[in-house]
Amino acid sequence: MKVSHKRILIGACVGLLLIVGGLVFRSLLDADKRLDSAWTGFIASIESLDAGSTADYLADDYSDSWGYTQQTLSVDLRRMMASFEKLELALHDVSVMRTGQEAEVSVRVKMTASGHGYVSDATRQVNGLTEPFVLRWKQGDSFPWSWHIVRIEQAEFDTKRYGARRQRSFSWPF
């Protein structure tokens, strides 16, 4: 092969690599795809009963109406998930709205679970809710593909019902 043919072949390969790399990088920056990946990953981590993975989706400044912060919810997730043997979530009426670096995912949840302790009570309560859970997300400052939950809300969830338990174990319904 002549030197000029080698240069053309090498140039074509480099060009192809740059195009593929650019497409991969572009998909990493697609906020809608990254948000979709984040919230579905959050649900999958709950179903897999992986408290550490689930807690990784919480923003450092997370807070909610139940009195949780990122740290306290992370601790209670471990305690709570230990009581479940199996957990499946069926999602209904999913709505995803993104505005810039903030997003809101609204979803009604039905739960099928087995385990011990409060699992059957939590399942009944979650399945009896008619209003959706609302997960408020923000896009990371350091990495544009990184989305974290800053707040979870559910208008009907009886916080007093689990408030006394929080001192001992948990109060989050999942």
Contact map, one row per residue, 1 for C-alpha under 8 A:
111011000000000000000000000000000000000000000000000000000000000000000000000000000000000000000000000000000000000000000000000000000000000000000000000000000000000000000000000000
111111000000000000000000000000000000000000000000000000000000000000000000000000000000000000000000000000000000000000000000000000000000000000000000000000000000000000000000000000
111111100000000000000000000000000000000000000000000000000000000000000000000000000000000000000000000000000000000000000000000000000000000000000000000000000000000000000000000000
011111110000000000000000000000000000000000000000000000000000000000000000000000000000000000000000000000000000000000000000000000000000000000000000000000000000000000000000000000
111111111000000000000000000000000000000000000000000000000000000000000000000000000000000000000000000000000000000000000000000000000000000000000000000000000000000000000000000000
111111111100000000000000000000000000000000000000000000000000000000000000000000000000000000000000000000000000000000000000000000000000000000000000000000000000000000000000000000
001111111110000000000000000000000000000000000000000000000000000000000000000000000000000000000000000000000000000000000000000000000000000000000000000000000000000000000000000000
000111111111000000000000000000000000000000000000000000000000000000000000000000000000000000000000000000000000000000000000000000000000000000000000000000000000000000000000000000
000011111111100000000000000000000000000000000000000000000000000000000000000000000000000000000000000000000000000000000000000000000000000000000000000000000000000000000000000000
000001111111110000000000000000000000000000000000000000000000000000000000000000000000000000000000000000000000000000000000000000000000000000000000000000000000000000000000000000
000000111111111000000000000000000000000000000000000000000000000000000000000000000000000000000000000000000000000000000000000000000000000000000000000000000000000000000000000000
000000011111111100000000000000000000000000000000000000000000000000000000000000000000000000000000000000000000000000000000000000000000000000000000000000000000000000000000000000
000000001111111110000000000000000000000000000000000000000000000000000000000000000000000000000000000000000000000000000000000000000000000000000000000000000000000000000000000000
000000000111111111000000000000000000000000000000000000000000000000000000000000000000000000000000000000000000000000000000000000000000000000000000000000000000000000000000000000
000000000011111111100000000000000000000000000000000000000000000000000000000000000000000000000000000000000000000000000000000000000000000000000000000000000000000000000000000000
000000000001111111110000000000000000000000000000000000000000000000000000000000000000000000000000000000000000000000000000000000000000000000000000000000000000000000000000000000
000000000000111111111000000000000000000000000000000000000000000000000000000000000000000000000000000000000000000000000000000000000000000000000000000000000000000000000000000000
000000000000011111111100000000000000000000000000000000000000000000000000000000000000000000000000000000000000000000000000000000000000000000000000000000000000000000000000000000
000000000000001111111110000000000000000000000000000000000000000000000000000000000000000000000000000000000000000000000000000000000000000000000000000000000000000000000000000000
000000000000000111111111000000000000000000000000000000000000000000000000000000000000000000000000000000000000000000000000000000000000000000000000000000000000000000000000000000
000000000000000011111111100000000000000000000000000000000000000000000000000000000000000000000000000000000000000000000000000000000000000000000000000000000000000000000000000000
000000000000000001111111110000000000000000000000000000000000000000000000000000000000000000000000000000000000000000000000000000000000000000000000000000000000000000000000000000
000000000000000000111111111000000000000000000000000000000000000000000000000000000000000000000000000000000000000000000000000000000000000000000000000000000000000000000000000000
000000000000000000011111111100000000000000000000000000000000000000000000000000000000000000000000000000000000000000000000000000000000000000000000000000000000000000000000000000
000000000000000000001111111110000000000000000000000000000000000000000000000000000000000000000000000000000000000000000000000000000000000000000000000000000000000000000000000000
000000000000000000000111111111000000000000000000000000000000000000000000000000000000000000000000000000000000000000000000000000000000000000000000000000000000000000000000000000
000000000000000000000011111111001000000000000000000000000000000000000000000000000000000000000000000000000000000000000000000000000000000000000000000000000000000000000000000000
000000000000000000000001111111100100000000000000000000000000000000000000000000000000000000000000000000000000000000000000000000000000000000000000100000000000000000000000000000
000000000000000000000000111111100100000000000000000000000000000000000000000000000000000000000000000000000000000000000000000000000000000000000001100000000000000000000000000000
000000000000000000000000011111111100000000000000000000000000000000000000000000000000000000000000000000000000000000000000000000000000000000000000100000000000000000000000000000
000000000000000000000000000111111110000000000000000000000000000000000000000000000000000000000000000000000000000000000000000000000000000000000001100000000000000000000000000000
000000000000000000000000000001111111000000000000000000000000000000000000000000000000000000000000010000000000000000000000000000000000000000000000000000000000000000000000000000
000000000000000000000000001001111111100000000000000000000000000000000000000000000000000000000000000000000000000000000000000000000000000000000000000000000000000000000000000000
000000000000000000000000000111111111110000000000000000000000000000000000000000000000000000000000000000000000000000000000000000000000000000000000111000000000000000000000000000
000000000000000000000000000000111111111000000000000000000000000000000000000000000000000000000000000000000000000000000000000000000000000000000000101000000000000000000000000000
000000000000000000000000000000011111111100000000000000000000000000000000000000000000000000000000000000000000000000000000000000000000000000000000000000000000000000000000000000
000000000000000000000000000000001111111110000000000000000000000000000000000000000000000000000000000000000000000000000000000000000000000000000000000000000000000000000000000000
000000000000000000000000000000000111111111000000000000001000000000000000000000000000000000000000000000000000000000000000000000000000000000000000011100000000000000000000000000
000000000000000000000000000000000011111111100000000000000000000000000000000000000000000000000000000000001000000000000000000000000000000000000000000000000000000000000000000000
000000000000000000000000000000000001111111110000000000000000000000000000000000000000000000000000000000000000000000000000000000000000000000000000000000000000000000000000000000
000000000000000000000000000000000000111111111000000000000000000000000000000000000000000000000000000000000000000000000000000000000000000000000000000000000000000000000000000000
000000000000000000000000000000000000011111111100000011001000000000000000000000000000000000000000000000000000000000000000000000000000000000000000000000000000000000000000000000
000000000000000000000000000000000000001111111110000000000000000000000000000000000000000010000000000000000000000000000000000000000000000000000000000000000000000000000000000000
000000000000000000000000000000000000000111111111000000000000000000000000000000000000000000000000000000000000000000000000000000000000000000000000000000000000000000000000000000
000000000000000000000000000000000000000011111111111011000000000000000000000000000000000000000000000000000000000000000000000000000000000000000000000000000000000000000000000000
000000000000000000000000000000000000000001111111111001000000000000000000000000000000001000000000000000000000000000000000000000000000000000000000000000000000000000000000000001
000000000000000000000000000000000000000000111111110000000000000000000000000000000000011110000000000000000000000000000000000000000000000000000000000000000000000000000000000000
000000000000000000000000000000000000000000011111110000000000000000000000000000000000001000000000000000000000000000000000000000000000000000000000000000000000000000000000000000
000000000000000000000000000000000000000000001111111000000000000000000000000000001101011000000000000000000000000000000000000000000000000000000000000000000000000000000000000000
000000000000000000000000000000000000000000001111111111000000000000000000000000001000000000000000000000000000000000000000000000000000000000000000000000000000000000000000000000
000000000000000000000000000000000000000000001100111111100000000000000000010011001000000000000000000000000000000000000000000000000000000000000000000000000000000000000000000000
000000000000000000000000000000000000000000000000011111110000000000000000010001000000000000000000000000000000000000000000000000000000000000000000000000000000000000000000000000
000000000000000000000000000000000000000001001000011111111000000000000000000000000000000000000000000000000000000000000000000000000000000000000000000000000000000000000000000000
000000000000000000000000000000000000000001001100011111111100000000000000000000000000000000000000000000000000000000000000000000000000000000000000000000000000000000000000000000
000000000000000000000000000000000000000000000000001111111100000000000100110010000000000000000000000000000000000000000000000000000000000000000000000000000000000000000000000000
000000000000000000000000000000000000000000000000000111111110000000000000000000000000000000000000000000000000000000000000000000000000000000000000000000000000000000000000000000
000000000000000000000000000000000000010001000000000011111110000000000000000000000000000000000000000000000000000000000000000000000000000000000000001110000000000000000000000000
000000000000000000000000000000000000000000000000000001111111010000000100000000000000000000000000000000000000000000000000000000000000000000000000000111000000000000000000000000
000000000000000000000000000000000000000000000000000000011111110000000100000000000000000000000000000000000000000000000000000000000000000000000000000111000000000000000000000000
000000000000000000000000000000000000000000000000000000000111110000000100000000000000000000000000000000000000000000000000000000000000000000000000000001000000000000000000000000
000000000000000000000000000000000000000000000000000000000011111000001100000000000000000000000000000000000000000000000000000000000000000000000000000001000000000000000000000000
000000000000000000000000000000000000000000000000000000000111111100011100000000000000000000000000000000000000000000000000000000000000000000000000000011100000000000000000000000
000000000000000000000000000000000000000000000000000000000000111110111100000000000000000000000000000000000000000000000000000000000000000000000000000001110000000000000000000000
000000000000000000000000000000000000000000000000000000000000011111111000000000000000000000000000000000000000000000000000000000000000000000000000000000111000000000000000000000
000000000000000000000000000000000000000000000000000000000000001111110000000000000000000000000000000000000000000000000000000000000000000000000000000000001000000000000000000000
000000000000000000000000000000000000000000000000000000000000000111110000000000000000000000000000000000000000000000000000000000000000000000000000000000000000001000100000001000
000000000000000000000000000000000000000000000000000000000000001111111000000000000000000000000000000000000000000000000000000000000000000000000000000000000000000000000000000000
000000000000000000000000000000000000000000000000000000000000011111111111100000000000000000000000000000000000000000000000000000000000000000000000000000000000000000000000000000
000000000000000000000000000000000000000000000000000000000000111100111111100000000000000000000000000000000000000000000000000000000000000000000000000000000000000000000000000000
000000000000000000000000000000000000000000000000000000100111111000011111110000000000000000000000000000000000000000000000000000000000000000000000000000000000000000000000000000
000000000000000000000000000000000000000000000000000000000000000000011111111000000000000000000000000000000000000000000000000000000000000000000000000000000000000000000000000000
000000000000000000000000000000000000000000000000000000000000000000011111111100000000000000000000000000000000000000000000000000000000000000000000000000000000000000000000000000
000000000000000000000000000000000000000000000000000000100000000000011111111110000000000000000000000000000000000000000000000000000000000000000000000000000000000000000000000000
000000000000000000000000000000000000000000000000001100100000000000000111111111000000000000000000000000000000000000000000000000000000000000000000000000000000000000000000000000
000000000000000000000000000000000000000000000000000000000000000000000011111111100000000000000000000000000000000000000000000000000000000000000000000000000000000000000000000000
000000000000000000000000000000000000000000000000000000000000000000000001111111110000000000000000000000000000000000000000000000000000000000000000000000000000000000000100111100
000000000000000000000000000000000000000000000000001000100000000000000000111111111000000000000000000000000000000000000000000000000000000000000000000000000000000000000000010100
000000000000000000000000000000000000000000000000001100000000000000000000011111111100000000000000000000000000000000000000000000000000000000000000000000000000000000000000000000
000000000000000000000000000000000000000000000000000000000000000000000000001111111110000000000000000000000000000000000000000000000000000000000000000000000000000000000000110000
000000000000000000000000000000000000000000000000000000000000000000000000000111111111000000000000000000000000000000000000000000000000000000000000000000000000000000000000110000
000000000000000000000000000000000000000000000000111000000000000000000000000011111111000000000000000000000000000000000000000000000000000000000000000000000000000000000000000000
000000000000000000000000000000000000000000000000100000000000000000000000000001111111100000000000000000000000000000000000000000000000000000000000000000000000000000000000000000
000000000000000000000000000000000000000000000000000000000000000000000000000000111111100000000000000000000000000000111110000000000000000000000000000000000000000000000000000000
000000000000000000000000000000000000000000000000100000000000000000000000000000011111111000000000000000000000000011110010000000000000000000000000000000000000000000000000000000
000000000000000000000000000000000000000000000000000000000000000000000000000000000111111000000000000000000000000011110000000000000000000000000000000000000000000000000000000000
000000000000000000000000000000000000000000000010100000000000000000000000000000000001111100000000000000000000000111100000000000000000000000000000000000000000000000000000000000
000000000000000000000000000000000000000000000111100000000000000000000000000000000001111110000000000000000000001111000000000000000000000000000000000000000000000000000000000000
000000000000000000000000000000000000000000000010000000000000000000000000000000000000011111000000000000000000001110000000000000000000000000000000000000000000000000000000000000
000000000000000000000000000000000000000000100010000000000000000000000000000000000000001111100000000000000000111100000000000000000000000000000000000000000000000000000000000000
000000000000000000000000000000000000000000000000000000000000000000000000000000000000000111110000000000000000111000000000000000000000000000000000000000000000000000000000000000
000000000000000000000000000000000000000000000000000000000000000000000000000000000000000011111100000000000011110000000000000000000000000000000000000000000000000000000000000000
000000000000000000000000000000000000000000000000000000000000000000000000000000000000000001111100000000000011110000000000000000000000000000000000000000000000000000000000000000
000000000000000000000000000000000000000000000000000000000000000000000000000000000000000000111110000000000111000000000000000000000000000000000000000000000000000000000000000000
000000000000000000000000000000000000000000000000000000000000000000000000000000000000000000111111000000001111000000000000000000000000000000000000000000000000000000000000000000
000000000000000000000000000000000000000000000000000000000000000000000000000000000000000000001111100000011110000000000000000000000000000000000000000000000000000000000000000000
000000000000000000000000000000000000000000000000000000000000000000000000000000000000000000000111110000111100000000000000000000000000000000000000000000000000000000000000000000
000000000000000000000000000000000000000000000000000000000000000000000000000000000000000000000011111000111000000000000000000000000000000000000000000000000000000000000000000000
000000000000000000000000000000010000000000000000000000000000000000000000000000000000000000000001111111110000000000000000000000000000000000000000000000000000000000000000000000
000000000000000000000000000000000000000000000000000000000000000000000000000000000000000000000000111111100000000000000000000000000000000000000000000000000000000000000000000000
000000000000000000000000000000000000000000000000000000000000000000000000000000000000000000000000011111100000000000000000000000000000000000000000000000000000000000000000000000
000000000000000000000000000000000000000000000000000000000000000000000000000000000000000000000000011111100000000000000000000000000000000001110000000000000000000000000000000000
000000000000000000000000000000000000000000000000000000000000000000000000000000000000000000000000011111110000000000000000000000000000000111100000000000000000000000000000000000
000000000000000000000000000000000000000000000000000000000000000000000000000000000000000000000001111111111000000000000000000000000000000111000000000000000000000000000000000000
000000000000000000000000000000000000000000000000000000000000000000000000000000000000000000000011110001111100000000000000000000000000011110000000000000000000000000000000000000
000000000000000000000000000000000000001000000000000000000000000000000000000000000000000000000111100000111110000000000000000000000000011110000000000000000000000000000000000000
000000000000000000000000000000000000000000000000000000000000000000000000000000000000000000001111000000011111000000000000000000000001111000000000000000000000000000000000000000
000000000000000000000000000000000000000000000000000000000000000000000000000000000000000000111110000000001111100000000000000000000001110000000000000000000000000000000000000000
000000000000000000000000000000000000000000000000000000000000000000000000000000000000000000111100000000000111110000000000000000000111100000000000000000000000000000000000000000
000000000000000000000000000000000000000000000000000000000000000000000000000000000000000011110000000000000011111000000000000001100001100000000000000000000000000000000000000000
000000000000000000000000000000000000000000000000000000000000000000000000000000000000000011110000000000000001111100000000000001100000000000000000000000000000000000000000000000
000000000000000000000000000000000000000000000000000000000000000000000000000000000000001111000000000000000000111110000000001001100000000000000000000000000000000000000000000000
000000000000000000000000000000000000000000000000000000000000000000000000000000000000011110000000000000000000011111000000001000000000000000000000000000000000000000000000000000
000000000000000000000000000000000000000000000000000000000000000000000000000000000001111100000000000000000000001111100011001000000000000000000000000000000000000000000000000000
000000000000000000000000000000000000000000000000000000000000000000000000000000000001111000000000000000000000000111110011000000000000000000000000000000000000000000000000000000
000000000000000000000000000000000000000000000000000000000000000000000000000000000011110000000000000000000000000011111011000000000000000000000000000000000000000000000000000000
000000000000000000000000000000000000000000000000000000000000000000000000000000000011100000000000000000000000000001111111000000000000000000000000000000000000000000000000000000
000000000000000000000000000000000000000000000000000000000000000000000000000000000010000000000000000000000000000000111111000000000000000000000000000000000000000000000000000000
000000000000000000000000000000000000000000000000000000000000000000000000000000000010000000000000000000000000000000011111110000000000000000000000000000000000000000000000000000
000000000000000000000000000000000000000000000000000000000000000000000000000000000011000000000000000000000000000011111111111000000000000000000000000000000000000000000000000000
000000000000000000000000000000000000000000000000000000000000000000000000000000000000000000000000000000000000000011111111111100000000000000000000000000000000000000000000000000
000000000000000000000000000000000000000000000000000000000000000000000000000000000000000000000000000000000000000000000111111110000000000000000000000000000000000000000000000000
000000000000000000000000000000000000000000000000000000000000000000000000000000000000000000000000000000000000000000000111111111000000000000000000000000000000000000000000000011
000000000000000000000000000000000000000000000000000000000000000000000000000000000000000000000000000000000000001110000011111111100000000000000000000000000000000000000000000010
000000000000000000000000000000000000000000000000000000000000000000000000000000000000000000000000000000000000000000000001111111110000000000000000000000000000000000000000000000
000000000000000000000000000000000000000000000000000000000000000000000000000000000000000000000000000000000000000000000000111111111000000000000000000000000000100000000000000010
000000000000000000000000000000000000000000000000000000000000000000000000000000000000000000000000000000000000111000000000011111111000000000000000000000000000100000000000000011
000000000000000000000000000000000000000000000000000000000000000000000000000000000000000000000000000000000000111000000000001111111000000000000000000000000000000000000000000000
000000000000000000000000000000000000000000000000000000000000000000000000000000000000000000000000000000000000000000000000000111111100000000000000000000000000000000000000000000
000000000000000000000000000000000000000000000000000000000000000000000000000000000000000000000000000000000000000000000000000011111111000000000000000000000001100000000000000000
000000000000000000000000000000000000000000000000000000000000000000000000000000000000000000000000000000000001000000000000000000011111000000000000000000000001000000000000000000
000000000000000000000000000000000000000000000000000000000000000000000000000000000000000000000000000000000001000000000000000000001111100000000000000000000111000000000000000000
000000000000000000000000000000000000000000000000000000000000000000000000000000000000000000000000000000000111100000000000000000001111110000000000000000000110000000000000000000
000000000000000000000000000000000000000000000000000000000000000000000000000000000000000000000000000000000111100000000000000000000011111000000000000000011110000000000000000000
000000000000000000000000000000000000000000000000000000000000000000000000000000000000000000000000000000011110000000000000000000000001111100000000000000011100000000000000000000
000000000000000000000000000000000000000000000000000000000000000000000000000000000000000000000000000000011100000000000000000000000000111110000000000011111000000000000000000000
000000000000000000000000000000000000000000000000000000000000000000000000000000000000000000000000000001111000000000000000000000000000011111000000000011110000000000000000000000
000000000000000000000000000000000000000000000000000000000000000000000000000000000000000000000000000001111000000000000000000000000000001111100000001111100000000000000000000000
000000000000000000000000000000000000000000000000000000000000000000000000000000000000000000000000000011100000000000000000000000000000000111110000001111000000000000000000000000
000000000000000000000000000000000000000000000000000000000000000000000000000000000000000000000000000011000000000000000000000000000000000011111001111100000000000000000000000000
000000000000000000000000000000000000000000000000000000000000000000000000000000000000000000000000000010000000000000000000000000000000000001111111111100000000000000000000000000
000000000000000000000000000000000000000000000000000000000000000000000000000000000000000000000000000000000000000000000000000000000000000000111111000000000000000000000000000000
000000000000000000000000000000000000000000000000000000000000000000000000000000000000000000000000000000000000000000000000000000000000000000011111000000000000000000000000000000
000000000000000000000000000000000000000000000000000000000000000000000000000000000000000000000000000000000000000000000000000000000000000000011111110000000000000000000000000000
000000000000000000000000000010100000000000000000000000000000000000000000000000000000000000000000000000000000000000000000000000000000000000111111111000000000000000000000000000
000000000000000000000000000111100110000000000000000000000000000000000000000000000000000000000000000000000000000000000000000000000000000000110011111000000000000000000000000000
000000000000000000000000000000000100010000000000000000000000000000000000000000000000000000000000000000000000000000000000000000000000000000110011111100000000000000000000000000
000000000000000000000000000000000110010000000000000000001000000000000000000000000000000000000000000000000000000000000000000000000000000011110001111110000000000000000000000000
000000000000000000000000000000000000010000000000000000001110000000000000000000000000000000000000000000000000000000000000000000000000000011110000011111000000000000000000000000
000000000000000000000000000000000000000000000000000000001110010000000000000000000000000000000000000000000000000000000000000000000000001111000000001111110000000000000000000000
000000000000000000000000000000000000000000000000000000000111111000000000000000000000000000000000000000000000000000000000000000000000001111000000000111110000000000000000000000
000000000000000000000000000000000000000000000000000000000000011100000000000000000000000000000000000000000000000000000000000000000000001110000000000011111000000000000000000000
000000000000000000000000000000000000000000000000000000000000001100000000000000000000000000000000000000000000000000000000000000000000111100000000000011111100000000000000000000
000000000000000000000000000000000000000000000000000000000000000110000000000000000000000000000000000000000000000000000000000000000000111000000000000000111110000000000000000000
000000000000000000000000000000000000000000000000000000000000000000000000000000000000000000000000000000000000000000000000000000000011110000000000000000011111100000000000000000
000000000000000000000000000000000000000000000000000000000000000000000000000000000000000000000000000000000000000000000000000000000011100000000000000000001111100000000000000000
000000000000000000000000000000000000000000000000000000000000000000000000000000000000000000000000000000000000000000000000000000001110000000000000000000000111110000000000000000
000000000000000000000000000000000000000000000000000000000000000000000000000000000000000000000000000000000000000000000000000011001000000000000000000000000111111000000000000000
000000000000000000000000000000000000000000000000000000000000000000000000000000000000000000000000000000000000000000000000000000000000000000000000000000000001111111000000000000
000000000000000000000000000000000000000000000000000000000000000001000000000000000000000000000000000000000000000000000000000000000000000000000000000000000000111111100000001000
000000000000000000000000000000000000000000000000000000000000000000000000000000000000000000000000000000000000000000000000000000000000000000000000000000000000011111110000000000
000000000000000000000000000000000000000000000000000000000000000000000000000000000000000000000000000000000000000000000000000000000000000000000000000000000000011111110000000000
000000000000000000000000000000000000000000000000000000000000000000000000000000000000000000000000000000000000000000000000000000000000000000000000000000000000011111111100011100
000000000000000000000000000000000000000000000000000000000000000001000000000000000000000000000000000000000000000000000000000000000000000000000000000000000000001111111110001000
000000000000000000000000000000000000000000000000000000000000000000000000000000000000000000000000000000000000000000000000000000000000000000000000000000000000000111111111000000
000000000000000000000000000000000000000000000000000000000000000000000000000000000000000000000000000000000000000000000000000000000000000000000000000000000000000001111111111000
000000000000000000000000000000000000000000000000000000000000000000000000000100000000000000000000000000000000000000000000000000000000000000000000000000000000000001111111111000
000000000000000000000000000000000000000000000000000000000000000000000000000000000000000000000000000000000000000000000000000000000000000000000000000000000000000000111111110000
000000000000000000000000000000000000000000000000000000000000000000000000000000000000000000000000000000000000000000000000000000000000000000000000000000000000000000011111110000
000000000000000000000000000000000000000000000000000000000000000000000000000100110000000000000000000000000000000000000000000000000000000000000000000000000000000000001111111000
000000000000000000000000000000000000000000000000000000000000000000000000000110110000000000000000000000000000000000000000000000000000000000000000000000000000000001001111111100
000000000000000000000000000000000000000000000000000000000000000001000000000100000000000000000000000000000000000000000000000000000000000000000000000000000000001001101100111110
000000000000000000000000000000000000000000000000000000000000000000000000000110000000000000000000000000000000000000000000000000000000000000000000000000000000000001000000011111
000000000000000000000000000000000000000000000000000000000000000000000000000000000000000000000000000000000000000000000000011011000000000000000000000000000000000000000000001111
000000000000000000000000000000000000000000000100000000000000000000000000000000000000000000000000000000000000000000000000010001000000000000000000000000000000000000000000000111
